[in-house]
């Protein structure tokens, strides 16, 4: 029996994103539709999210426009598709600090936010570097970093140092240092609540963009291929990929890349009246389906 209901909620998309940005080395191989999404986890008396998207204003809008993002929707109408309001959210896990994952923190006034300490402190350090190092800031809105620091002032930020188990019942955090970013992490949900769960879900943030990162191009000869962008080590990223695959006993369908357009083909999904994809991964006892 599932302890949590879990949905992946699209809030914007890039119509034509270069495949080489998703799969390392896939140059001149065309483009894909790239959804921007976050994850909603509901059950056991908790409403949690993995990442919160971006707010389409100020420099967040500048970055979104530069990346070609379209059709942005605020959290309130997106979460309403699952009967949840932003005020209901009590816990947020920030996988990393890129604008499309943490730019919307102000919309969740009652939530406590979890981030790896290294992720936050190293971006503050990067902000102090001279201008010629600005490539490192690709995808970062400095205002997001300042807003996250202000969460600490409000008593709503927890800086994690490494792996943590059962931050919510059956929900674990796993550090992935110096991979996609300085202090990326992924979230594992043991949805039967047991220590050695056979009902695992892993939410990879941007450690994985698409299934090709997990299986390569040839199903008969699988390989790990890193994502197309990392400010850390691609070696570390591949080692983390192996850890994630072990964490789901080799069932890579249970590693969820939220930027993967093909999620809707692997799990029950529907397109909302706003033209956004809602994907349903699991339903807790008594929870009504949001896709049927």
C-alpha positions in Angstrom: 0.0 0.0 0.0 1.4 3.4 -1.0 1.9 5.9 1.9 2.1 8.9 -0.4 0.3 10.2 -3.4 2.8 11.5 -5.9 2.4 13.8 -8.9 4.7 15.5 -11.4 3.2 18.9 -12.3 4.2 20.9 -15.4 4.2 24.6 -15.0 6.0 25.8 -18.2 8.0 24.4 -21.1 10.6 25.1 -23.7 9.3 24.1 -27.1 12.6 23.4 -28.8 15.5 22.6 -26.5 18.8 21.3 -28.0 19.2 17.6 -27.3 22.9 18.3 -26.6 21.8 20.2 -23.5 20.1 17.1 -22.2 22.4 14.3 -23.3 26.2 14.9 -23.3 27.7 14.8 -26.8 24.4 14.7 -28.7 25.4 17.5 -31.0 23.4 18.3 -34.1 20.8 15.8 -33.2 17.8 18.1 -33.1 15.6 19.5 -30.3 13.0 18.3 -27.9 10.1 19.8 -26.0 11.5 20.4 -22.4 8.8 20.6 -19.7 9.5 22.5 -16.5 8.0 20.6 -13.6 8.0 20.1 -9.8 6.9 17.1 -7.7 4.0 17.0 -5.2 4.1 14.4 -2.4 1.0 14.1 -0.2 0.2 11.7 2.6 1.0 10.7 6.2 -0.3 14.1 7.2 2.3 15.9 5.1 2.2 18.0 1.9 5.7 18.3 0.4 7.3 19.3 -2.8 10.5 18.6 -4.6 11.5 22.0 -6.0 9.2 24.9 -6.6 9.8 26.2 -10.1 10.5 29.8 -10.9 8.6 33.0 -10.7 8.1 34.7 -14.1 9.2 38.2 -13.0 12.4 40.3 -12.7 15.6 38.3 -13.5 13.7 35.0 -13.4 11.7 36.2 -16.4 14.9 37.2 -18.1 16.4 33.8 -17.7 13.3 32.0 -18.7 13.1 34.1 -21.9 16.8 33.4 -22.6 16.1 29.7 -22.4 13.0 30.0 -24.5 10.5 29.0 -21.7 6.8 29.6 -22.5 3.3 29.1 -21.0 4.4 29.8 -17.4 1.7 29.3 -14.7 1.9 30.2 -11.0 1.8 27.4 -8.4 -1.8 28.1 -7.3 -3.6 27.0 -10.4 -1.1 24.2 -11.0 -1.4 22.7 -7.5 -5.2 23.2 -7.6 -5.3 20.3 -10.2 -4.4 18.1 -7.2 -6.6 19.9 -4.6 -3.7 21.6 -2.9 -2.9 25.3 -2.3 0.6 26.8 -1.8 -0.3 27.5 1.8 -0.9 23.7 2.4 2.7 22.9 1.5 4.7 22.3 4.7 8.0 20.9 3.4 10.1 21.7 0.3 13.2 19.8 -0.8 15.4 22.0 -3.1 17.5 19.6 -5.3 19.7 22.5 -6.4 19.7 26.3 -7.0 19.0 26.8 -10.7 16.3 29.3 -11.2 13.7 26.9 -12.6 13.9 24.8 -9.4 14.0 27.3 -6.5 12.9 30.7 -7.9 9.4 30.4 -6.5 10.1 30.1 -2.8 8.1 33.2 -1.9 4.8 31.5 -3.0 5.0 29.0 -0.1 4.7 31.0 3.1 4.2 28.0 5.5 6.9 25.7 4.2 10.2 24.7 5.7 12.9 24.4 3.0 15.7 21.8 2.9 18.9 22.4 0.9 22.4 21.0 1.0 24.6 23.5 2.9 27.3 23.1 0.3 24.8 24.1 -2.5 24.0 27.4 -0.8 27.4 28.4 0.6 29.2 27.7 -2.7 26.8 29.8 -4.7 27.4 32.7 -2.3 31.1 32.1 -2.9 30.6 32.1 -6.6 28.8 35.4 -6.4 32.0 36.9 -5.0 34.2 35.8 -7.9 35.4 38.4 -10.5 33.3 38.9 -13.6 35.3 36.7 -15.9 34.0 33.6 -14.0 30.4 34.5 -14.8 29.9 31.3 -16.8 29.5 29.5 -13.5 26.3 31.6 -12.9 24.4 30.2 -15.9 21.0 29.3 -14.7 21.4 31.1 -11.4 19.3 34.1 -10.3 21.3 35.8 -7.5 18.0 37.0 -6.0 17.0 33.4 -5.4 20.2 32.9 -3.4 19.4 36.0 -1.3 15.8 34.8 -0.8 17.0 31.4 0.4 19.4 33.1 2.9 16.4 35.1 4.1 14.5 31.9 4.8 17.2 31.2 7.4 16.4 34.6 9.0 12.8 33.5 9.2 13.6 30.2 10.7 12.3 28.3 7.7 15.6 26.9 6.2 17.4 23.7 7.1 20.9 23.3 5.6 21.6 19.6 5.3 25.2 18.3 5.2 25.1 15.0 3.3 22.5 12.2 3.4 19.5 12.3 5.7 17.0 9.5 6.3 13.3 9.9 7.2 13.1 13.7 7.1 9.5 12.7 6.5 8.5 9.2 7.2 10.0 7.1 4.4 11.5 10.2 2.6 15.3 10.4 2.4 17.8 12.9 1.0 20.9 11.9 -0.8 23.8 14.3 -1.5 25.4 14.4 -4.9 28.3 16.8 -4.4 30.1 18.4 -7.3 27.9 16.9 -10.0 25.3 19.0 -11.8 26.0 21.7 -9.2 28.1 22.1 -6.1 25.6 20.5 -3.7 22.9 18.8 -5.7 20.8 16.2 -4.0 18.1 13.7 -5.0 15.1 12.7 -3.0 14.1 9.0 -2.4 10.6 8.1 -1.3 10.2 4.6 0.2 6.5 4.5 -0.5 5.7 1.4 1.5 7.5 2.9 4.5 9.9 0.0 5.0 13.7 0.3 5.5 14.4 -1.9 2.5 11.5 -0.8 0.4 10.5 -2.4 -2.9 8.4 0.6 -3.7 11.1 3.2 -4.2 10.8 6.5 -6.2 13.8 8.7 -6.8 13.4 12.3 -7.8 16.6 13.2 -9.5 16.4 17.0 -9.9 18.7 17.7 -12.8 21.1 14.8 -12.2 19.0 13.1 -14.9 17.2 14.9 -17.7 15.9 12.0 -19.7 16.0 8.2 -19.8 18.9 8.3 -22.2 21.1 9.5 -19.3 20.2 6.2 -17.5 20.3 3.7 -20.4 22.1 5.2 -23.3 21.0 4.9 -26.9 21.0 1.1 -27.3 18.7 -0.9 -25.0 20.8 -4.0 -25.8 24.0 -2.4 -24.6 23.0 0.1 -21.9 25.4 2.8 -20.6 25.2 5.9 -18.4 25.5 9.2 -20.3 25.7 12.4 -18.3 23.5 15.4 -18.8 24.7 18.1 -21.1 25.4 20.7 -18.5 27.3 20.4 -15.2 29.3 22.8 -13.2 30.9 19.9 -11.3 32.4 16.6 -12.3 30.7 14.4 -14.9 32.6 11.5 -13.3 30.8 12.2 -10.0 27.6 12.5 -11.9 27.9 9.1 -13.5 28.8 7.5 -10.1 25.7 9.1 -8.6 23.7 7.7 -11.5 24.9 4.3 -10.6 23.9 4.8 -7.0 20.4 5.9 -8.0 19.9 2.9 -10.3 20.9 0.6 -7.4 18.5 2.4 -5.2 15.6 1.3 -7.4 17.0 -2.2 -7.9 17.7 -1.5 -11.6 14.1 -0.4 -12.4 15.0 3.0 -14.1 11.4 3.8 -14.6 11.3 4.7 -10.9 14.0 7.4 -11.4 12.0 10.4 -12.3 13.6 13.1 -14.5 11.2 16.0 -14.2 12.4 17.5 -17.5 11.5 14.3 -19.5 8.8 14.9 -22.0 8.1 11.2 -22.2 7.0 10.8 -18.6 3.4 11.1 -19.8 3.9 8.0 -21.9 5.2 5.9 -19.0 2.7 6.8 -16.4 -1.0 7.8 -16.2 -1.2 11.4 -17.3 -3.6 14.1 -18.6 -3.4 17.5 -20.1 -5.1 20.2 -18.0 -7.3 22.9 -19.4 -4.3 25.2 -19.3 -2.4 22.8 -21.6 0.0 21.5 -18.9 0.8 17.9 -18.2 -0.1 16.3 -14.9 1.5 12.9 -14.3 0.4 10.5 -11.5 3.0 8.2 -10.1 1.3 6.8 -7.0 -1.9 7.1 -5.0 -2.2 6.7 -1.2 -5.1 4.8 0.3 -8.3 6.9 -0.1 -6.8 9.4 -2.5 -8.8 10.0 -5.7 -7.0 9.9 -9.0 -6.3 13.3 -10.6 -5.9 11.9 -14.1 -9.0 9.9 -14.6 
